[in-house]
């Protein structure tokens, strides 16, 4: 019962965070545009935020469990709550960049920072086996659904302000609402994390741990300060390299760039774009739930790869469609498949190492994804602006993702899951 309660606290915290990310990713650029901040400055800001998030995850990866999972979650939300109000008192792009980094402002509406990596490790401690896959599936389902809700709320706030007040006055009120809501979200998460118990932490190894013990492989340690073994580091670095490649390709087609592409190619208005991406997020949420059932039948690795591959082919087909209806249909079909690898990937990676190494692994792999994603939007933006190469990001992203799937499968298809049925 206690484990179920702690899982609920983590789930509620993610709901709040994802609604906030979905909200802020639309609302803040709206205000910054009306305040005269250039798109180049905003692009640089977002790149710095993503790279800083990746650096924090990669730097703290090995030390999460020595510092404490609960402590780091509470510290992150404390910085979020403290830094966000300062957005009201500055228009300096340098100051805004620093504030956005400390306040974990998501450029894409998706996860950044230490939160997801720590929560994945905590959940792997609370649940095991197929229950772990189902839990990750539910976790991702509420994440995508909450992001869609956040986007809807941002549109509602903007619409109500624009229709009832003068332009300048409404913009200022909208921005104040954004900052207040985002600050409150940080406070609510802080409260939820403070309720977590020791069940999410990794207990230090006993002093009489023997070097020749049966499980003295990936998680062997004879001191209270756990140090990942060479085999663990090899696994982590392999996943990090692969996930960086996948994230780099994903950065070529981030939501903001897809919005721009659909506006140029098919002249979509804001209502059409909102409906499209609300639909993609909901389909992603549903696919996360279906993934756990497929994984039970076909295995985690097979579900990861053989749902991701066709989704990448569909991605390549999107710009080849002759009209908007078919392009939207293919994109929606893609989102029915493309996110099935997320909960299965999380469960799979957690099962590759013992509990003492999971925070290290998840922080590194999630940091790598932020690093990879942050490196490619500027490339895609330049290609889209070029005119003749407008659709090249789709082909590059889909092609790189196919390579990622094939390499991942070839490396791990014969590697056993060492800790799938244990906590």
C-alpha positions in Angstrom: 0.0 0.0 0.0 2.8 2.4 0.9 4.5 1.7 -2.5 1.2 2.4 -4.3 0.9 5.7 -2.4 4.4 6.8 -3.4 3.7 5.8 -7.0 0.6 8.0 -6.9 2.6 11.0 -5.6 5.0 10.6 -8.4 2.2 10.3 -10.9 0.5 13.5 -9.6 3.7 15.4 -9.7 4.2 14.4 -13.4 0.6 15.5 -14.2 1.3 18.9 -12.8 4.7 19.2 -14.4 3.5 18.1 -17.9 0.5 20.4 -17.8 2.9 23.2 -16.9 5.3 22.3 -19.7 2.5 22.1 -22.3 1.2 25.5 -21.1 4.6 27.3 -20.9 5.8 26.0 -24.3 3.0 27.9 -26.1 2.3 30.8 -23.7 5.8 32.2 -23.1 6.9 32.5 -26.8 3.6 34.3 -27.3 4.5 36.9 -24.7 8.1 37.2 -25.8 7.1 37.8 -29.4 4.8 40.6 -28.4 7.5 42.1 -26.1 9.9 42.4 -29.1 12.3 39.6 -28.3 13.6 38.2 -31.6 13.2 34.6 -32.7 16.9 34.3 -32.9 17.3 35.3 -29.2 14.5 32.8 -28.3 16.2 30.1 -30.3 19.5 30.7 -28.5 17.7 30.7 -25.2 16.1 27.3 -25.9 19.4 25.8 -27.0 21.1 26.9 -23.8 18.2 25.6 -21.6 18.3 22.2 -23.3 22.1 21.9 -23.1 22.1 23.0 -19.5 19.4 20.4 -18.7 21.6 17.8 -20.4 24.7 18.9 -18.6 23.0 18.7 -15.2 21.7 15.2 -15.9 25.1 14.0 -17.1 27.0 15.6 -14.3 24.8 14.5 -11.4 24.0 11.0 -12.9 26.4 9.1 -10.7 25.7 11.1 -7.6 21.9 11.0 -7.5 21.7 8.1 -5.0 24.5 9.5 -2.8 22.7 12.9 -2.6 19.3 11.3 -2.4 16.5 11.1 -5.0 13.9 12.9 -2.8 16.4 15.7 -2.0 17.2 16.4 -5.6 13.5 16.4 -6.6 12.7 18.8 -3.8 15.7 21.0 -4.7 14.7 21.2 -8.4 11.1 22.2 -7.6 12.4 24.7 -5.0 14.5 26.4 -7.7 11.5 26.2 -10.1 9.3 28.1 -7.6 11.9 30.6 -6.6 13.2 31.5 -10.1 10.0 31.8 -12.1 8.6 35.1 -10.5 11.8 36.9 -11.7 10.5 36.6 -15.2 8.1 39.5 -14.3 10.9 42.0 -13.6 13.3 41.6 -16.6 13.4 41.8 -20.3 17.1 41.0 -20.5 17.7 37.9 -22.7 20.7 36.9 -20.6 18.6 37.1 -17.3 15.7 35.3 -18.9 18.0 32.5 -20.1 19.3 32.1 -16.5 15.8 32.2 -15.0 14.5 29.7 -17.6 17.3 27.3 -16.9 16.8 27.4 -13.1 13.0 27.3 -13.5 13.1 24.3 -15.9 11.2 26.1 -18.7 10.6 23.4 -21.3 11.2 24.6 -24.9 9.4 21.8 -26.5 6.5 21.1 -24.0 8.2 17.8 -23.1 10.4 16.6 -20.3 13.7 18.3 -19.4 15.7 18.5 -16.2 16.4 15.8 -13.6 12.8 14.9 -12.9 12.1 12.1 -15.3 15.4 10.3 -14.8 14.9 10.3 -11.0 11.3 9.3 -11.2 12.0 6.4 -13.6 14.6 5.1 -11.1 12.2 5.6 -8.2 9.4 3.7 -10.0 11.7 0.9 -10.8 12.3 0.5 -7.1 8.6 0.5 -6.3 7.4 -1.9 -9.0 9.0 -4.9 -10.9 8.6 -7.2 -13.9 5.6 -6.6 -16.1 4.1 -4.3 -13.5 7.0 -2.0 -14.2 6.2 -1.9 -17.9 2.5 -1.2 -17.1 3.5 1.5 -14.7 5.8 3.2 -17.2 3.0 3.0 -19.8 0.5 4.7 -17.4 3.2 7.2 -16.5 3.7 8.2 -20.2 -0.1 8.1 -20.9 -0.8 10.8 -18.3 2.3 12.7 -19.4 1.1 13.0 -23.0 -2.5 13.7 -22.0 -1.3 16.4 -19.5 0.8 18.0 -22.1 -2.3 18.2 -24.4 -4.3 19.7 -21.5 -1.5 22.3 -20.9 -1.6 23.3 -24.6 -5.4 23.6 -24.5 -5.2 25.8 -21.3 -2.6 28.1 -22.9 -4.9 28.6 -26.0 -7.9 29.3 -23.7 -6.0 31.9 -21.6 -4.8 33.6 -24.8 -8.3 33.6 -26.4 -10.0 35.0 -23.3 -7.4 37.8 -22.9 -7.4 38.8 -26.6 -11.2 39.0 -26.8 -11.8 41.0 -23.7 -8.9 43.5 -23.3 -6.7 45.8 -25.2 -3.7 44.2 -26.8 -1.0 45.6 -24.5 -3.0 45.2 -21.3 -4.1 41.7 -22.2 -0.6 40.6 -23.0 0.7 41.8 -19.6 -2.2 40.1 -17.8 -1.6 36.9 -19.7 2.0 36.9 -18.8 1.3 37.5 -15.1 -1.1 34.5 -15.2 1.6 32.4 -16.9 4.2 33.2 -14.2 1.8 32.8 -11.3 0.5 29.4 -12.6 4.0 28.1 -13.3 5.2 29.1 -9.8 2.3 27.4 -8.2 3.0 24.3 -10.2 6.5 24.2 -8.7 5.1 24.6 -5.2 2.6 21.8 -5.6 5.3 19.5 -6.9 7.5 20.4 -3.9 4.7 19.4 -1.6 4.1 16.1 -3.3 7.8 15.2 -3.3 8.1 16.1 0.4 5.5 13.3 1.0 7.8 10.6 -0.5 9.2 8.1 1.8 12.5 6.1 1.9 11.0 3.4 -0.4 12.2 5.3 -3.5 15.8 5.4 -2.3 18.5 2.8 -2.7 19.8 1.5 0.6 23.6 1.5 0.9 25.1 -2.0 0.4 26.0 -4.0 3.6 29.5 -4.1 4.8 29.8 -7.8 4.4 29.0 -7.8 0.7 31.2 -10.5 -0.9 33.1 -10.1 -4.1 32.3 -13.6 -5.2 28.5 -13.3 -4.6 26.3 -14.5 -7.4 25.1 -11.0 -8.3 28.5 -9.4 -8.1 28.3 -8.4 -11.7 26.7 -5.2 -12.7 26.0 -3.9 -9.2 28.9 -5.1 -7.2 30.1 -2.7 -4.5 31.9 -3.1 -1.2 31.6 0.4 0.1 28.7 2.7 1.1 29.5 5.0 -1.8 28.4 2.9 -4.8 30.5 3.1 -7.9 29.2 1.7 -11.2 31.3 -1.2 -12.5 33.0 -1.2 -15.9 30.2 -3.4 -17.4 27.5 -0.9 -16.1 29.4 2.0 -17.6 29.6 0.2 -20.9 25.9 -0.4 -21.0 25.1 3.2 -20.0 27.5 4.6 -22.6 26.0 2.4 -25.3 22.4 3.5 -24.5 23.6 7.1 -24.2 25.1 7.1 -27.7 22.1 5.4 -29.2 19.6 7.7 -27.5 21.6 10.8 -28.4 21.3 9.7 -32.1 17.5 9.1 -31.7 17.1 12.4 -29.9 19.1 14.3 -32.6 16.7 13.0 -35.2 13.7 13.9 -33.1 15.1 17.5 -32.8 14.7 17.9 -36.5 10.9 17.6 -36.2 10.1 19.2 -32.8 6.6 20.4 -32.5 7.5 24.1 -33.1 9.1 23.2 -36.4 6.2 21.0 -37.5 3.9 24.0 -36.8 6.1 26.1 -39.0 6.1 23.5 -41.8 2.4 23.0 -41.8 1.8 26.7 -42.0 4.2 27.1 -45.0 3.2 24.0 -46.9 -0.6 23.9 -46.3 -1.3 27.4 -44.8 -2.8 26.0 -41.6 -4.3 28.5 -39.2 -4.0 28.4 -35.4 -7.2 26.5 -34.9 -6.1 23.8 -37.3 -2.7 23.5 -35.8 -4.1 23.3 -32.3 -6.5 20.5 -33.3 -3.7 18.7 -35.1 -1.2 18.6 -32.2 -3.9 18.0 -29.6 -4.7 14.9 -31.6 -1.1 13.8 -31.9 -0.6 14.1 -28.1 -3.7 12.1 -27.4 -2.8 9.4 -29.8 0.7 9.3 -28.2 -0.9 8.9 -24.9 -3.1 5.9 -26.0 -0.2 4.2 -27.7 1.7 4.3 -24.4 -1.0 2.1 -22.9 -1.1 -0.3 -25.8 2.7 -0.7 -25.6 2.6 -2.6 -22.3 0.2 -5.2 -23.7 2.3 -5.7 -26.8 5.5 -6.0 -24.6 3.8 -8.8 -22.5 3.3 -10.8 -25.7 6.3 -10.0 -27.9 8.9 -8.7 -25.4 10.3 -5.3 -24.6 13.0 -5.0 -27.3 10.7 -6.3 -30.1 8.0 -3.9 -29.2 10.5 -1.0 -29.0 11.9 -1.7 -32.5 9.1 -3.1 -34.5 6.6 -0.3 -33.6 9.2 2.4 -34.0 10.4 1.3 -37.5 7.0 1.7 -39.3 6.4 5.0 -37.5 9.7 6.3 -39.0 8.6 5.2 -42.5 5.4 7.1 -42.0 7.4 10.1 -40.9 9.3 10.0 -44.2 6.0 9.8 -46.1 4.4 12.9 -44.5 6.0 15.5 -46.9 5.3 13.3 -49.9 1.5 13.6 -49.4 -0.2 15.6 -52.2 -2.6 17.4 -49.9 -3.1 18.5 -46.3 -5.7 15.8 -45.4 -3.4 13.0 -46.3 -0.4 14.6 -44.6 -2.4 15.0 -41.4 -3.7 11.4 -41.7 -0.1 10.0 -42.1 1.2 12.1 -39.2 -1.7 10.9 -36.9 -1.0 7.3 -37.9 2.6 7.8 -37.1 1.8 9.0 -33.6 -0.3 5.9 -33.0 3.0 3.9 -33.2 5.9 6.3 -32.6 5.6 6.5 -28.8 5.1 2.8 -28.0 8.9 2.6 -27.6 8.9 5.1 -24.8 7.5 3.0 -21.8 9.1 -0.2 -23.2 12.4 1.6 -23.6 12.2 2.8 -20.0 11.4 -0.6 -18.6 14.0 -2.3 -20.8 16.9 0.0 -19.7 15.9 -0.3 -16.0 16.0 -4.1 -16.3 19.5 -4.0 -17.8 21.1 -2.9 -14.5 20.6 -3.5 -10.8 18.7 -1.0 -8.6 21.9 0.8 -7.4 22.7 1.8 -11.0 19.3 2.9 -12.3 19.4 6.5 -11.3 22.9 6.8 -12.9 21.6 5.1 -16.1 18.3 7.1 -16.4 19.9 10.4 -15.7 22.6 9.8 -18.3 20.2 8.6 -21.0 17.7 11.3 -20.4 20.5 13.9 -20.3 21.7 12.5 -23.6 18.3 12.9 -25.1 18.2 16.6 -24.1 21.7 17.0 -25.5 20.8 15.4 -28.8 17.5 17.3 -29.2 19.1 20.6 -28.4 21.7 20.2 -31.2 19.4 19.8 -34.2 16.5 22.3 -34.3 18.8 25.1 -35.6 19.7 22.8 -38.6 16.0 22.0 -39.3 15.1 25.7 -39.1 17.8 26.6 -41.6 16.6 23.8 -44.0 12.9 24.9 -43.7 13.8 28.5 -44.4 15.8 27.5 -47.5 12.7 26.8 -49.6 13.7 23.9 -51.8 14.9 21.9 -48.8 11.7 22.6 -46.9 10.9 18.9 -46.3 14.4 17.5 -45.9 14.1 17.4 -42.1 11.4 14.7 -42.4 13.7 12.5 -44.6 16.7 13.0 -42.3 14.8 12.4 -39.1 13.1 9.3 -40.5 16.3 7.9 -42.0 18.4 8.4 -38.8 15.7 6.9 -36.7 15.7 3.8 -38.9 19.4 3.5 -38.4 18.9 3.8 -34.7 16.3 1.0 -34.6 18.5 -1.4 -36.6 21.6 -0.8 -34.5 19.7 -1.0 -31.2 18.2 -4.3 -32.2 21.5 -5.8 -33.5 23.4 -4.9 -30.3 20.8 -6.0 -27.8 18.8 -8.8 -29.4 20.9 -11.5 -27.6 21.5 -9.6 -24.4 19.5 -11.0 -21.5 17.5 -8.8 -19.1 19.3 -9.4 -15.8 16.9 -7.8 -13.4 13.4 -7.8 -15.1 11.6 -9.7 -12.3 13.3 -8.0 -9.3 13.2 -4.6 -7.7 
